């Protein structure tokens, strides 16, 4: 497995990974906010505003995440440690056949390295609360639970990883 910055040529493969992960969650937990599929156009738009990491098994894209300085609409900064340059982790997904094999953890570790290199002060994210969420995963990766909120009827948990300077 290798991890590196994504290229625009990988946008369709990234959208496929996100969509497969969403479909898997829908099969396991029913229809929900996690059920949305991604598009190549949406991935390309996200690449314009962020750094996108991909995990590969050979040439196959098997996982992805996006790091951005733009605060997602669901994140309320009041729950987090005040910092000058937060980095937000969004759109994390691992192809279902590769889940539980360390792909996600490797992506998170590379995200920590990249966020530090980008002079970030913290990584912030939200996860769905409940069985469809990945809260336990983020805690295992060293993130701290910063609060539980309900946004548009959907329970979320905020997580943070402070970058040591």
TISE-573650 format. One record per residue (C-alpha): x, y, z; residue in three letters. Coordinates in steps of 0.2 Angstrom, whole numbers, padded with zeros to 4 digits, always signed. Layout:
residues N
XYZALA;...
END
This chain:
residues 165
+0000+0000+0000UNK;+0006+0018-0004UNK;-0001+0035+0001UNK;+0001+0051-0008UNK;-0007+0067-0014UNK;-0021+0063-0027UNK;-0020+0070-0044UNK;-0035+0076-0054UNK;-0034+0060-0065UNK;-0039+0050-0050UNK;-0055+0060-0046UNK;-0067+0047-0054UNK;-0058+0033-0044UNK;-0059+0043-0028UNK;-0078+0046-0031UNK;-0080+0028-0033UNK;-0072+0024-0016UNK;-0083+0037-0007UNK;-0098+0030-0016UNK;-0094+0012-0012UNK;-0091+0016+0006UNK;-0108+0026+0007UNK;-0117+0011-0001UNK;-0109-0001+0011UNK;-0115+0010+0026UNK;-0133+0011+0018UNK;-0133-0008+0017UNK;-0128-0010+0035UNK;-0137+0004+0043UNK;-0151+0009+0031UNK;-0154+0025+0022UNK;-0146+0040+0030UNK;-0135+0056+0027UNK;-0120+0044+0024UNK;-0130+0037+0009UNK;-0125+0051-0003UNK;-0114+0046-0018UNK;-0099+0056-0024UNK;-0096+0062-0041UNK;-0080+0065-0051UNK;-0085+0084-0053UNK;-0088+0085-0034UNK;-0071+0077-0030UNK;-0062+0089-0043UNK;-0071+0104-0035UNK;-0064+0098-0018UNK;-0047+0096-0024UNK;-0047+0115-0029UNK;-0049+0120-0011UNK;-0039+0106-0002UNK;-0026+0093-0001UNK;-0033+0075-0005UNK;-0024+0060+0000UNK;-0026+0043-0008UNK;-0021+0026-0002UNK;-0017+0014-0016UNK;-0015-0005-0018UNK;-0004-0005-0034UNK;-0014+0006-0046UNK;-0030+0004-0037UNK;-0037+0018-0026UNK;-0043+0010-0010UNK;-0045+0025+0002UNK;-0045+0044+0003UNK;-0047+0059+0014UNK;-0047+0078+0011UNK;-0039+0091+0021UNK;-0045+0109+0020UNK;-0043+0125+0029UNK;-0061+0129+0025UNK;-0073+0125+0040UNK;-0087+0113+0035UNK;-0104+0119+0039UNK;-0107+0106+0052UNK;-0092+0111+0063UNK;-0095+0123+0077UNK;-0078+0130+0082UNK;-0085+0134+0100UNK;-0082+0115+0104UNK;-0064+0115+0100UNK;-0047+0121+0107UNK;-0044+0139+0100UNK;-0030+0139+0087UNK;-0025+0150+0073UNK;-0024+0137+0059UNK;-0036+0122+0061UNK;-0036+0109+0047UNK;-0052+0100+0044UNK;-0053+0082+0039UNK;-0067+0078+0028UNK;-0073+0065+0015UNK;-0063+0050+0022UNK;-0068+0034+0015UNK;-0060+0016+0013UNK;-0066+0004+0000UNK;-0076-0009+0009UNK;-0065-0024+0005UNK;-0050-0015+0013UNK;-0059-0009+0029UNK;-0051-0016+0045UNK;-0034-0019+0036UNK;-0025-0003+0042UNK;-0029+0008+0027UNK;-0039+0021+0037UNK;-0026+0022+0051UNK;-0012+0024+0038UNK;-0022+0038+0029UNK;-0024+0047+0046UNK;-0006+0046+0051UNK;-0001+0053+0034UNK;-0015+0067+0037UNK;-0006+0071+0053UNK;+0011+0073+0044UNK;+0004+0083+0030UNK;-0006+0095+0042UNK;+0010+0098+0052UNK;+0019+0102+0036UNK;+0006+0114+0031UNK;+0008+0123+0048UNK;-0008+0118+0055UNK;-0012+0119+0073UNK;-0025+0105+0075UNK;-0035+0093+0064UNK;-0054+0094+0067UNK;-0068+0083+0061UNK;-0085+0077+0064UNK;-0092+0059+0064UNK;-0109+0052+0064UNK;-0114+0047+0081UNK;-0121+0029+0083UNK;-0117+0013+0073UNK;-0114+0021+0056UNK;-0101+0033+0063UNK;-0083+0030+0065UNK;-0080+0038+0082UNK;-0071+0023+0089UNK;-0059+0023+0075UNK;-0055+0041+0077UNK;-0052+0039+0096UNK;-0040+0024+0092UNK;-0031+0036+0080UNK;-0028+0048+0095UNK;-0042+0060+0092UNK;-0051+0068+0107UNK;-0070+0069+0108UNK;-0074+0087+0109UNK;-0093+0087+0110UNK;-0109+0079+0104UNK;-0121+0089+0094UNK;-0137+0087+0083UNK;-0136+0096+0067UNK;-0152+0095+0056UNK;-0158+0080+0066UNK;-0142+0070+0064UNK;-0131+0067+0079UNK;-0113+0071+0077UNK;-0097+0069+0087UNK;-0083+0082+0086UNK;-0065+0076+0086UNK;-0049+0085+0087UNK;-0030+0081+0086UNK;-0019+0095+0092UNK;-0002+0097+0083UNK;+0012+0098+0095UNK;+0024+0112+0090UNK;
END
